[in-house]
């Protein structure tokens, strides 16, 4: 049962074809890195919105009657729907073959995110990644589809049984146990990886019995010509296309060049899932600037009541009311809570990077300032990038004056705001869930 490098002819222009494929792959990777650069620039801009230190201003009770009454003429409203960044790009052309009925898949076909993984059962990094994938599947049962493809690097030292393991998984598929064998091979990799061929065969027989399979049939099916050819062809494809390592990941048909830890991929899946909810146009006018509007935020810790400024910030108030009526804020978290500074919410992806599919400009009114606790303002990464994320201050923040749209004031519930659990997302850090914003009710007067 030895596994050697499969023989193949270099005739009929195969060498030229192979070089062309590799050049195509290099071009695709270059394009992907460019997109990642834009993504990282926006991430850094988001981080730059946070103050570097906690203000030392003394906290004072939030006002309940100090609502501005001035009626300045608002600037011409501007808003644009976008092909959103940093929400990942939609699926496009790919060098790799499309998903077919022959692929081993997990998760719904209509999931917002599809991972295609080229991996090696005897590769420790692939085994570690399999654990990450299981965590993601558990968190996103409806939003993530996983496609596993073999790339048994049998010519590499220490991978001599990779082909046998792949054949065992496909043989298990004939008994309806592909994923059970797949998971067991990765989970118990340390047990079988160092065994010789004969002992590995014994291990597989015991594993098959433990999974409720017919061990003799598994051994027979592993030798079937079609399964041997399937695994051999998987190696040849990966070798010829130039897959550089395992695990190798495609996300919605595009090469993923970034980290493959849980934190990184969790954000990507969350943003793709958010993309399914985003709007393709700016909101219609749903408010009357001459009327008063309140928002009651029901949280896990109690209620927070906000009075809006529809005359001073009509675009922001209209957007918030529209999104609230659409249920955008229901069941999301306060993803960033910095005691003494502010609490942020408004992003269903819970990453701090999501948006509603449109952006609108700042509305800076000279009668409004960050001069008290409970100021409600839009988060942005520049003057034209307001979306759905908002923050509520715990203290005066004069450094923010003129930089963010103030569109409301907390008139009840500052004690609830101050009871929110501190949460400061940092890159690479996995945090517990934030306190939930259960729903938002709008009152018009």
N, C-alpha and C positions, 0 to 999 in steps of 0.2 A: 504493500500500500504506500510506496514511496511517492513523494510529490517533488517533481523537478520542474525546471522552467520549461513551459510548453514550447515545442518547436513551431516556428512559423517561417514562411518564405518572405524574402525581401524583394521578390520580383514584382512585376506588374506595377511599378511606380509606387510601391508601398512606402519606400523611404521618403519620397517627395510628399506623399499624402500625410505621413506622420509629421514632417516638418511644418506643413501648412496648418495642421491641427494645433500644434504647439504654439505657432505664431498667433493663431486665432485666440487661443486660451490666454496668451500673454496680453493681447489687446483687451480682452474682456476683464482681466484682473486689473489692468491699468484704469479702465473706465470705472470699475467698482471702487478703487482707491480714491479716485476723484470725488465720487459721491460720498464716500466716507469722510473726506476732508470737509465738505460742506456740512455734513452732519455734525462733526466735531466742533466746527466753528460755532454752530448754533448752540451746541451743548455748553461751550465756554461762555457764550453770551448769556445763557440762562443762569449759569453760576454767578456771573458778574452782577446780576441783579440783587444778590444778597449782600447786606452790609457786612463789613469785615469784623466789626465788633459790636457789642451790645451797647445801645445808647445809655447814657447815665442820667437822662432826664427823670425827674420824679413823676411817678404815676399819679394821676388824679382821676376822680370819678367821671365816667362818660356823661356828657351833657344830654339832657332829654328834651330840651326846648330850644336849643341853639341851632335851629335849622335855617340855612341861608334863604333869604327872600329875594335877593337881587335877580334880575332877569336879563343877563347879558345876551346879546345876539349870538347864537351858536355859529361856529364855523360851518362851512359847507360840509355836510356829512360825506365821508368817504369810507368805502368798505369794498373789499374784493375777495371773491372766492379764489382758492388756490389749489395747486397740486402740492399738498402740504408737505413740508419738511419741518421737524425731523421725522414725521411719520414716514416709514419706509416706502420706497417706490413700489408700484404695482408690478405684478409678474410680467416679464418681457421675454425676448428671445434668449435662448440658452444654447450653449455648445452641447449640452448633455441631452440624452434621449428623453422624450416626454414620458410621464408616468403612464404605465399601461397595466392591463390585467395581470401581467406576469410579475409585477412588482409585489413585494411584501409590504403591506401598508397597515397602519394603525391610525384610527381617528377618522372623522367624517370627511368625505370627499369635498364638501363645500366649506371646509375650515378656512379661516382668513389667512392662516399661515401654514405652509407646507415645508417641512424639512426633508431634504433628500440627503442621506448619509451614506458615504462610501467608507466602510470600516472593515477591520480585520479581527476575527474572533480571538486571535492570540496576541493582540496588541494591547498592552496595559492602558494606554491612553484611550483606546476605543472602549475598553471596559469602564473606565472612569466616566467617559462621556455618556455611556448607556445609563448610568445612574442619574446623571443630570437630566437626560431625556425622560426618564420615568417620573422625576419630580415635576417636570414641566407638563407632562401628560396628565398628572394628577391635578395640577392647578388649572389647566385649560382643556378640559375634556371635549369641549365643543369648538374650540378655536384653533386647535393644533392637529395637523396630520403629519405622521412620521412615515417616511419611506426608507427602508433599509436595503442597501445594495452592497454586495460583497466586493471587496478588493483584497483577497488573501495574498499578502506579499510573501509568497512561498520561497522566493529566492533570497530573502533576507535571513541572516542568522537569527535563530530563536523563533522563527515563524514557520517552521517545517510542518507543523500540524494545522496551520490555518486553513489549508484546503480541505483537510479531513473534517474539521469542525464545521466548515461551511456546508459540506456535503451532508453532514449529520443533520443540520438544521433543515435543509431542503428535503431530506428523507423523512424527517419528522413531519414536514408539511403534508406528506401523503397520508399521514394518520391524523391530520387536523391539529398538530401540536407544534407548528413552526415557532410561534412566539414564545411558547413555554420553553422549548429547547434553546432558542435565541437568548432568552433571559438567563437561563441556567448556565449556559456556556460562559457568558460574561460574569455572572455572579460568582461562579466557582472556577474562574480562570486560573487562580493560583494553585488549585488542586490538580488540574490536568495538564497544565502547560509544560511542566517539566517531565512528564511521563514519556516512556518510549512508546513506539507504535502499538505494541501488543497490549501494554498496560492501559493505554488510552482506549483501545477497543473494549477492554473490560469495563473501564470507567463509563463509557458511553452506554454499554448494556445495562449497567446498574442505574444510570441516569434515566434511561428510557423506561425501565420498570417503575422507577419512582414517579415518573410522569404519567403512569397508566398506559404505556405503550407496549407494543410487541417488539421486544429487543431483537429477536431473530429477523423479523421483517425489516427493522431499521437497518441492520447490517447488510441485508440483501439489497435494499433500496439504495444504500450509499454507493453500491457498485454499479447501479444502472447507468447505461451509456449516456442517457439524457442528463442525468444529474452530474456525472463526471464532466460532461461537455459544458454544462451550464456554469460550473465553478471555474473550469479552465478558461472559458470565454470571458468571464468576469475579470480574471487576472489579466488576460491579454488586452482587454479594453482599457483597464486602468493603467497598465504599463505603457500602452501605445499613446494614450491621450496625455500622459505625463502627469498623472495625479501625484503630487509630491510627497504626500504623507497621509496617514490615517489618524484619527477620523477626519474626513474631508466633507465639508458641509455646504450644501446649496440651500438658500432660503428663498422661496418663491422663484426658483429657477435661476437665481443669481449666486455667484460664488461669494461665500462669506469669508472675509479676510480678517475679521476681528477675533476677539476672545470668544471662547465657547464655554465659559463658566455659566452657572445658573443665573447670576445677577444680570449679565449682559443679554442673554437670550430671553430672560423673563421680560426685560424692557421691550425687546423687539417684538415678541409675541403680543404683549399688551398694546403696543402702538398699532400693530396690524389689526388687532381686534377693534381698537377704537376707530380705525379707518372705516369699518363697516357701519359705524354710527354717524360719521361726519356728514355735514351738509354740503351740498354742491353749489349753493348760492348764499348770498347774504340774507339775513332775516328780513321779512316784511315789517312794515311799521305796525306795531301792536300796542303802542302806548299813545296817550294824549299828553303832551308836555304840560298842559295846563292843569292836569289832575295830579293828585298825590298818590304815591305808590309805596307800599310796605312789602317787605319780604320776611316771612317767618321761617327761619332755618331750624328744623327739628333735628337735633343731634342725639347721639347716644348719651350725652351728658345733660341734655335739657334744650330749651329753646333760646334762640337769639333772634331779636327783631331788628330789622334794618329799615331806616327811612331813606328813600332814594332822592336824588337831585335831578329830576327829569329835565329841568330847564337848563341847568349848567352842563349836564352830560347826557344829552338825549340819546346818542348812539349807544353808549355803554349801558344805560338803563334799559333801552329797548332790547338790546342783545340779551341782557340778563333775564328780563321778563320772558322773552321768547324762549330761551333755553330752559328756564324753569317750567314753563307751560308744556314744553316737549319732554319733560322728565330727565333732562340731561344731568341734573345734579343729584338725582335720587340714587341713594345707595353707594355714593362715592366716599372717599376718605379725605380727611385733612392730611394731605401728604407731607406737609412741612409745617412744623410748629416750633418756633423759636421763642421761648419765654422771654418777655421783656421787649420783644421786637414785633413779631407778627405771626399770624396763622394763615396758611394758604390752603385753598381748595379749588374746585372747579375743573379738575382733570380726571375723567373717568378711567384713564389708563393707570392712574396712581403713580406715574413716573415723574411728574413735573415737567413733561415735555409735550403733552397732548394739547390739541386745539380743536375747535369745532368745525374746521374745514374752511373757515374764513378769518380774515384779520381786518381790524379797523384802526383808525388813527387815534392819537391822543386827543383828549378834550381837557385842556388846562384852563381853569377858571381862576382869576386872581382873588376871588372871594373865598376860595377854599384852600386849606393848607393842612399839612400833617402836624397839627399843633395840639393834638389831644389823643387819648386812647379811643379806640373804636372807629377810627376812620376806615372806610371801605374803599378800596382802589383796585384797578385792573393791574395785573402783572403783565409786563411786556419785556421784549428784548430789543427795544427801540421804539421810536415814536409812532410807527405805523403797524405795530405787531400785537395789538390787543386781540384777545380771542375769548376764551371762557374762564381762564384762571384769574382768581381774585385773591386779595389778601386783606386782613383786618388787623389794624395795629394794636399793640398793647401799650404804647407810649408815644409821645411826640417824636416824630422823625423828620426834623426840618431839612435834612439832607435830601429828602425825597421830593421836596416841593418843586413843582414844574416838570418833573420827570415821569409822573404816573397820573393817570386819570382818576380823580376822586369822584365817586358817583354815589356815595351814601354814607350813613353814620349809624352805628349801633345805638339804639335808644333803650333797649332792654336786653339783658342777658350777658353783660360783660363777665359776670361771675362764671357763666357757662363757658365762655371763650377761654377764660383763664384756667379752667379745669381740664382743658384738652391736654392729652398726653404729649410731652415733648417728642419731637421726631425731626431729625436732621439728616436727610439722605446724603450719603457720601458715595462716591464712585467705588464700586466693588463691595459695598456693605449691604448685607441682607438685614432688613428691619422687620419687626413685627408689624402687623396691620395698624394703620392709624385709626383714630376715632372716626366713626361713620357720620356723614351727613345724610340722614335718612331720607328726607325730602324737603322741598322748598315750596311754600304756599305764597302766592302773590295776592295782595289785597289792593284794590283800586278805590280811591275816595274822591 
